[in-house]
Amino acid sequence: MAEKIREYELRKNLPKKCILFLVSENPSDSERKECMNPDGDIRANEVLQKPLVAEEIRRVIRRCLTS
């Protein structure tokens, strides 16, 4: 789904990209790198691990909104 969002952004030439968080039960370092690669297909802002913790979500959102 994330790849479809990025394809849509490119196709529509949107000026601002959507913030994408991926959630996984146990993401490996290589999965995180692949998903967050700025030159890759997904270009996620963050990969979060389950169980989600509210403070971690807030931290990530603040970081994304201020960068």
C-alpha positions as CSV (number, residue, x, y, z in Angstrom):
1,M,0.0,0.0,0.0
2,A,2.8,2.4,0.8
3,E,4.3,2.0,-2.7
4,K,0.9,2.8,-4.2
5,I,0.8,6.0,-2.2
6,R,4.2,7.0,-3.4
7,E,3.3,6.2,-7.0
8,Y,0.2,8.4,-6.7
9,E,2.3,11.3,-5.3
10,L,4.6,11.0,-8.2
11,R,1.9,10.7,-10.8
12,K,0.0,13.7,-9.5
13,N,3.3,15.6,-8.9
14,L,2.1,16.6,-5.4
15,P,4.2,19.3,-3.8
16,K,4.2,17.7,-0.3
17,K,4.6,14.1,0.5
18,C,2.4,12.2,2.9
19,I,3.9,11.1,6.2
20,L,4.1,7.3,6.2
21,F,4.5,5.1,9.3
22,L,4.8,1.4,8.9
23,V,4.0,-0.9,11.8
24,S,5.5,-4.4,12.1
25,E,5.6,-7.0,14.8
26,N,9.4,-7.6,14.6
27,P,11.1,-5.6,11.8
28,S,14.7,-6.5,11.1
29,D,17.3,-3.8,10.5
30,S,17.4,-4.6,6.8
31,E,13.6,-4.3,6.6
32,R,13.8,-0.9,8.3
33,K,16.6,0.3,6.0
34,E,14.7,-0.9,2.9
35,C,11.4,0.7,4.0
36,M,13.1,4.0,5.0
37,N,15.5,4.3,2.1
38,P,14.8,7.8,0.6
39,D,15.6,6.4,-2.9
40,G,13.5,3.3,-2.5
41,D,9.9,2.6,-3.5
42,I,8.4,2.9,0.0
43,R,10.3,5.9,1.5
44,A,8.6,5.5,4.9
45,N,9.2,8.1,7.5
46,E,9.4,5.6,10.3
47,V,9.0,1.9,11.0
48,L,7.4,1.3,14.4
49,Q,7.4,-2.0,16.2
50,K,4.4,-3.6,17.9
51,P,3.2,-3.2,20.6
52,L,2.8,0.5,19.9
53,V,3.5,2.9,22.7
54,A,1.7,6.2,22.7
55,E,4.7,8.3,23.7
56,E,6.8,6.7,20.8
57,I,4.0,7.6,18.3
58,R,3.9,11.2,19.6
59,R,7.7,11.5,19.4
60,V,7.7,10.2,15.8
61,I,4.9,12.5,14.7
62,R,6.6,15.6,16.3
63,R,9.9,14.7,14.6
64,C,8.2,14.3,11.2
65,L,6.2,17.6,11.5
66,T,9.2,19.6,12.5
67,S,11.6,18.3,9.8
